[in-house]
Amino acid sequence: MITGPARTILGFSLVGCLALCDRLFKMAIEHSYFLEKRLGWRFFGIEQFHNPGVAFGIPIPLWLVLPLTIFFLIGLFIWTKKANSTKAAIACTAIFLGALSNAFDRVTYGYTIDYLRIANAIINVADLLILGGIIYLALQSQSRKN
């Protein structure tokens, strides 16, 4: 079992690798090969989707999303620095890198690039980083209350 500093390095490295994979997948999915093409099955696969909204496709104008994202990223960066445990810092880093990747898409393209079809949703690895970090922090918070 991995413990101590090696576990910390592994955690941050995993989050960093997933964030890098998200950027690489987004670059690949923008290739013309994926226009009007779906790989996989009806409820699971890969396809190109340009999401002009935020989570769950909620339509919020870009002029409002970008300043809110910058504010959120700054706040999350500060919260990460003040995290009371290494695991919480890794979870905050996952949220930060996922949000940063999606923000990069919005600034560069005006939409977020999604590519993983799961049932009726199309998401990306950045979304999974954000969701995983939030779930971990929520469970951590809940366990401290009990």
C-alpha positions as a Markdown table, in Angstrom:
| # | Residue | x | y | z |
|---|---|---|---|---|
| 1 | Met | 0.0 | 0.0 | 0.0 |
| 2 | Ile | 1.3 | 3.4 | -0.9 |
| 3 | Thr | 1.5 | 5.9 | 2.0 |
| 4 | Gly | 2.9 | 9.3 | 2.9 |
| 5 | Pro | 4.5 | 11.6 | 0.3 |
| 6 | Ala | 4.3 | 9.0 | -2.4 |
| 7 | Arg | 0.6 | 8.8 | -2.0 |
| 8 | Thr | 0.3 | 12.6 | -2.3 |
| 9 | Ile | 2.5 | 12.7 | -5.4 |
| 10 | Leu | 0.4 | 9.9 | -6.9 |
| 11 | Gly | -2.8 | 11.7 | -6.2 |
| 12 | Phe | -1.7 | 15.1 | -7.7 |
| 13 | Ser | -0.1 | 13.3 | -10.6 |
| 14 | Leu | -3.3 | 11.3 | -11.4 |
| 15 | Val | -5.4 | 14.5 | -11.3 |
| 16 | Gly | -2.8 | 16.3 | -13.5 |
| 17 | Cys | -2.8 | 13.4 | -16.0 |
| 18 | Leu | -6.6 | 13.3 | -16.2 |
| 19 | Ala | -6.6 | 17.1 | -16.9 |
| 20 | Leu | -4.0 | 16.6 | -19.6 |
| 21 | Cys | -6.0 | 13.8 | -21.1 |
| 22 | Asp | -9.1 | 16.0 | -21.2 |
| 23 | Arg | -7.2 | 18.6 | -23.2 |
| 24 | Leu | -5.8 | 16.0 | -25.6 |
| 25 | Phe | -9.3 | 14.4 | -26.0 |
| 26 | Lys | -10.8 | 17.8 | -26.7 |
| 27 | Met | -8.1 | 18.5 | -29.4 |
| 28 | Ala | -8.7 | 15.2 | -31.0 |
| 29 | Ile | -12.5 | 15.4 | -31.0 |
| 30 | Glu | -12.4 | 18.7 | -32.8 |
| 31 | His | -10.9 | 16.9 | -35.8 |
| 32 | Ser | -13.3 | 16.8 | -38.8 |
| 33 | Tyr | -13.4 | 13.0 | -38.5 |
| 34 | Phe | -15.8 | 13.3 | -35.6 |
| 35 | Leu | -18.2 | 15.7 | -37.3 |
| 36 | Glu | -21.6 | 14.0 | -37.5 |
| 37 | Lys | -20.0 | 10.7 | -36.3 |
| 38 | Arg | -20.5 | 8.7 | -33.1 |
| 39 | Leu | -18.3 | 5.9 | -31.9 |
| 40 | Gly | -19.7 | 3.4 | -29.5 |
| 41 | Trp | -23.2 | 2.4 | -28.6 |
| 42 | Arg | -26.5 | 4.2 | -28.1 |
| 43 | Phe | -25.9 | 4.9 | -24.4 |
| 44 | Phe | -22.1 | 5.0 | -24.2 |
| 45 | Gly | -19.6 | 6.2 | -26.7 |
| 46 | Ile | -17.7 | 9.2 | -28.1 |
| 47 | Glu | -19.2 | 12.0 | -30.1 |
| 48 | Gln | -18.5 | 15.7 | -30.6 |
| 49 | Phe | -20.8 | 18.1 | -28.8 |
| 50 | His | -20.3 | 21.9 | -28.4 |
| 51 | Asn | -22.0 | 22.9 | -25.2 |
| 52 | Pro | -22.8 | 26.7 | -25.1 |
| 53 | Gly | -24.2 | 26.5 | -21.6 |
| 54 | Val | -22.8 | 25.3 | -18.3 |
| 55 | Ala | -23.5 | 22.1 | -16.3 |
| 56 | Phe | -26.4 | 20.1 | -17.6 |
| 57 | Gly | -26.6 | 22.5 | -20.6 |
| 58 | Ile | -28.1 | 25.3 | -18.5 |
| 59 | Pro | -28.1 | 28.3 | -20.9 |
| 60 | Ile | -26.2 | 31.1 | -19.2 |
| 61 | Pro | -24.7 | 33.8 | -21.5 |
| 62 | Leu | -21.0 | 33.7 | -22.0 |
| 63 | Trp | -20.6 | 37.3 | -20.9 |
| 64 | Leu | -21.8 | 36.2 | -17.4 |
| 65 | Val | -20.2 | 32.8 | -17.3 |
| 66 | Leu | -16.6 | 34.0 | -17.9 |
| 67 | Pro | -16.4 | 36.5 | -15.0 |
| 68 | Leu | -18.1 | 34.1 | -12.7 |
| 69 | Thr | -15.7 | 31.4 | -13.7 |
| 70 | Ile | -12.7 | 33.7 | -13.0 |
| 71 | Phe | -14.1 | 34.5 | -9.6 |
| 72 | Phe | -14.8 | 30.8 | -8.9 |
| 73 | Leu | -11.2 | 29.8 | -10.0 |
| 74 | Ile | -9.6 | 32.5 | -7.8 |
| 75 | Gly | -11.7 | 31.4 | -4.8 |
| 76 | Leu | -11.0 | 27.7 | -5.4 |
| 77 | Phe | -7.3 | 28.4 | -5.7 |
| 78 | Ile | -7.4 | 30.2 | -2.3 |
| 79 | Trp | -9.5 | 27.4 | -0.8 |
| 80 | Thr | -7.0 | 24.8 | -2.1 |
| 81 | Lys | -4.1 | 26.6 | -0.4 |
| 82 | Lys | -6.0 | 26.5 | 2.9 |
| 83 | Ala | -7.2 | 22.9 | 2.6 |
| 84 | Asn | -6.9 | 21.0 | 5.9 |
| 85 | Ser | -5.8 | 17.7 | 4.4 |
| 86 | Thr | -3.9 | 16.5 | 1.4 |
| 87 | Lys | -6.9 | 14.6 | 0.1 |
| 88 | Ala | -9.0 | 17.7 | 0.3 |
| 89 | Ala | -6.2 | 19.6 | -1.6 |
| 90 | Ile | -6.2 | 16.9 | -4.3 |
| 91 | Ala | -10.0 | 17.1 | -4.6 |
| 92 | Cys | -9.8 | 21.0 | -4.8 |
| 93 | Thr | -7.1 | 20.6 | -7.4 |
| 94 | Ala | -9.3 | 18.3 | -9.5 |
| 95 | Ile | -12.1 | 20.8 | -9.4 |
| 96 | Phe | -9.8 | 23.6 | -10.2 |
| 97 | Leu | -8.1 | 21.9 | -13.2 |
| 98 | Gly | -11.5 | 20.7 | -14.5 |
| 99 | Ala | -13.0 | 24.1 | -14.3 |
| 100 | Leu | -9.9 | 25.7 | -15.8 |
| 101 | Ser | -10.0 | 23.3 | -18.8 |
| 102 | Asn | -13.7 | 24.1 | -19.4 |
| 103 | Ala | -13.0 | 27.8 | -19.0 |
| 104 | Phe | -10.2 | 27.6 | -21.6 |
| 105 | Asp | -12.8 | 26.2 | -24.0 |
| 106 | Arg | -15.2 | 29.0 | -23.3 |
| 107 | Val | -12.6 | 31.7 | -23.8 |
| 108 | Thr | -11.1 | 30.0 | -26.9 |
| 109 | Tyr | -14.2 | 28.7 | -28.7 |
| 110 | Gly | -17.2 | 30.3 | -27.0 |
| 111 | Tyr | -18.4 | 26.8 | -25.8 |
| 112 | Thr | -17.3 | 23.8 | -23.9 |
| 113 | Ile | -16.2 | 20.7 | -25.9 |
| 114 | Asp | -17.9 | 17.6 | -24.6 |
| 115 | Tyr | -17.2 | 14.1 | -26.0 |
| 116 | Leu | -18.3 | 11.3 | -23.7 |
| 117 | Arg | -21.8 | 10.0 | -24.2 |
| 118 | Ile | -23.2 | 8.4 | -21.0 |
| 119 | Ala | -26.9 | 7.6 | -21.4 |
| 120 | Asn | -28.5 | 10.8 | -22.6 |
| 121 | Ala | -25.7 | 13.2 | -21.4 |
| 122 | Ile | -22.5 | 14.2 | -23.2 |
| 123 | Ile | -19.8 | 15.2 | -20.8 |
| 124 | Asn | -16.0 | 15.4 | -20.7 |
| 125 | Val | -13.2 | 14.3 | -18.4 |
| 126 | Ala | -13.0 | 17.9 | -16.9 |
| 127 | Asp | -16.6 | 17.5 | -15.8 |
| 128 | Leu | -15.7 | 14.2 | -14.2 |
| 129 | Leu | -12.8 | 15.9 | -12.3 |
| 130 | Ile | -15.2 | 18.6 | -11.1 |
| 131 | Leu | -17.9 | 16.1 | -10.1 |
| 132 | Gly | -15.4 | 13.7 | -8.4 |
| 133 | Gly | -13.8 | 16.6 | -6.4 |
| 134 | Ile | -17.2 | 17.9 | -5.3 |
| 135 | Ile | -18.4 | 14.5 | -4.2 |
| 136 | Tyr | -15.3 | 13.8 | -2.3 |
| 137 | Leu | -15.5 | 17.2 | -0.4 |
| 138 | Ala | -19.2 | 16.7 | 0.3 |
| 139 | Leu | -18.6 | 13.2 | 1.7 |
| 140 | Gln | -15.6 | 14.5 | 3.7 |
| 141 | Ser | -17.7 | 17.3 | 5.1 |
| 142 | Gln | -20.6 | 14.9 | 6.0 |
| 143 | Ser | -18.2 | 12.4 | 7.8 |
| 144 | Arg | -16.9 | 15.3 | 9.9 |
| 145 | Lys | -20.4 | 16.2 | 11.0 |
| 146 | Asn | -21.1 | 12.6 | 12.2 |
